[in-house]
């Protein structure tokens, strides 16, 4: 599994918003604090909003905030919102991609790895990540 630059930026964005979940934050502030190019951030925030991870608030005091508590947003959810379904090998997502999947000795390994990675990412939420980040500062 390869995490794209855009996905990394999305994770940074959600992590930043998780530090003050109810606060409305301007895109420029997120961009500056998390070193995310502003033009790319707009596209990322749009995808996160479409998936119900963030919400946008219009007006002079507008910006973005989390659509739900950080404890209810998994790392998997953010990655999937940006990259879609992922796996170490395409056959672990769709057996039809490889005509050997049914009899391949390695296919079960790809499937197990996909399940393990997916479970780990689903278990990691942004409330926990925010706490870890705070601990690291102290």
C-alpha positions as CSV (number, residue, x, y, z in Angstrom):
1,X,0.0,0.0,0.0
2,X,1.3,3.4,-0.9
3,X,-0.1,6.5,0.8
4,X,-0.1,9.3,-1.8
5,X,1.0,12.9,-1.0
6,X,-2.6,14.0,-1.3
7,X,-3.7,11.4,1.3
8,X,-0.8,12.5,3.6
9,X,-2.1,16.1,3.4
10,X,-5.6,14.9,4.1
11,X,-4.5,13.1,7.3
12,X,-2.6,16.2,8.4
13,X,-5.7,18.3,7.8
14,X,-8.0,16.1,9.8
15,X,-5.3,15.9,12.5
16,X,-5.1,19.7,12.7
17,X,-8.9,20.0,12.9
18,X,-9.0,17.3,15.6
19,X,-7.1,19.5,18.0
20,X,-10.1,21.8,18.3
21,X,-13.0,19.7,16.9
22,X,-15.8,22.3,17.2
23,X,-13.7,25.3,16.0
24,X,-14.3,26.7,12.5
25,X,-10.9,27.0,10.8
26,X,-10.0,28.9,7.6
27,X,-8.3,26.8,4.9
28,X,-5.4,29.2,4.9
29,X,-4.7,28.5,8.5
30,X,-4.7,24.8,7.9
31,X,-2.5,25.2,4.9
32,X,0.0,27.3,6.8
33,X,0.1,25.1,9.9
34,X,0.3,21.8,8.2
35,X,2.4,22.8,5.2
36,X,-0.2,21.8,2.6
37,X,-0.4,23.8,-0.7
38,X,-3.6,25.9,-0.5
39,X,-4.8,24.9,-4.0
40,X,-4.5,21.2,-3.2
41,X,-6.1,21.7,0.2
42,X,-9.3,23.0,-1.3
43,X,-9.7,19.8,-3.4
44,X,-8.9,17.7,-0.3
45,X,-11.4,19.5,1.9
46,X,-14.0,19.1,-0.8
47,X,-13.5,15.3,-0.9
48,X,-13.5,15.1,2.9
49,X,-16.7,17.1,3.0
50,X,-18.3,14.8,0.4
51,X,-17.5,11.8,2.6
52,X,-18.9,13.4,5.8
53,X,-15.6,13.9,7.5
54,X,-15.5,17.7,7.5
55,X,-18.2,20.3,7.0
56,X,-17.8,23.7,5.5
57,X,-19.2,26.9,7.0
58,X,-19.9,29.8,4.6
59,X,-19.7,33.5,5.4
60,X,-17.1,36.0,6.7
61,X,-16.4,33.8,9.7
62,X,-16.6,30.6,7.6
63,X,-14.1,27.8,7.2
64,X,-14.0,24.1,8.0
65,X,-14.6,21.9,11.0
66,X,-14.9,18.2,11.7
67,X,-18.4,16.8,10.9
68,X,-18.1,14.3,13.8
69,X,-16.0,13.8,16.8
70,X,-12.3,12.8,16.2
71,X,-13.0,9.5,18.0
72,X,-15.4,8.6,15.2
73,X,-13.0,9.3,12.4
74,X,-10.6,6.5,11.5
75,X,-7.4,6.7,9.7
76,X,-8.8,4.2,7.2
77,X,-11.8,6.5,6.5
78,X,-9.6,9.4,5.6
79,X,-7.3,7.3,3.4
80,X,-10.2,5.7,1.6
81,X,-11.9,9.1,1.1
82,X,-8.9,10.3,-0.8
83,X,-7.4,7.2,-2.4
84,X,-10.4,4.8,-2.6
85,X,-10.0,1.1,-2.0
86,X,-6.4,0.1,-1.6
87,X,-4.3,-3.1,-1.1
88,X,-0.8,-4.3,-1.6
89,X,-1.8,-6.1,-4.8
90,X,-4.7,-5.4,-7.1
91,X,-5.9,-9.1,-6.8
92,X,-6.6,-8.5,-3.1
93,X,-9.3,-6.0,-4.2
94,X,-10.6,-7.7,-7.3
95,X,-9.8,-11.3,-8.1
96,X,-10.8,-10.8,-11.7
97,X,-7.7,-8.6,-12.1
98,X,-5.5,-11.8,-12.1
99,X,-6.5,-15.1,-13.7
100,X,-4.2,-16.9,-11.3
101,X,-5.9,-15.6,-8.1
102,X,-7.9,-18.8,-7.5
103,X,-4.8,-21.1,-7.5
104,X,-2.1,-18.7,-6.6
105,X,-0.1,-19.6,-3.4
106,X,0.6,-15.9,-2.7
107,X,-3.0,-14.6,-3.1
108,X,-4.0,-15.6,0.5
109,X,-1.0,-13.7,1.8
110,X,-2.1,-10.6,0.0
111,X,-5.6,-11.0,1.3
112,X,-4.4,-11.5,4.9
113,X,-2.1,-8.5,4.7
114,X,-4.9,-6.3,3.3
115,X,-7.2,-7.4,6.2
116,X,-4.5,-6.7,8.8
117,X,-3.7,-3.3,7.4
118,X,-7.3,-2.4,7.0
119,X,-8.1,-3.5,10.6
120,X,-5.2,-1.5,12.0
121,X,-6.2,1.7,10.1
122,X,-9.8,1.3,11.2
123,X,-8.7,0.9,14.9
124,X,-6.7,4.1,14.8
125,X,-8.9,7.2,15.3
126,X,-8.0,10.9,15.3
127,X,-8.8,11.4,19.0
128,X,-6.1,8.9,19.8
129,X,-3.7,10.4,17.3
130,X,-4.2,13.9,18.7
131,X,-3.5,12.6,22.2
132,X,-0.3,10.9,21.0
133,X,0.8,14.2,19.3
134,X,0.2,16.1,22.5
135,X,2.2,13.6,24.5
136,X,5.1,13.9,22.1
137,X,5.3,17.6,22.6
138,X,5.6,17.3,26.4
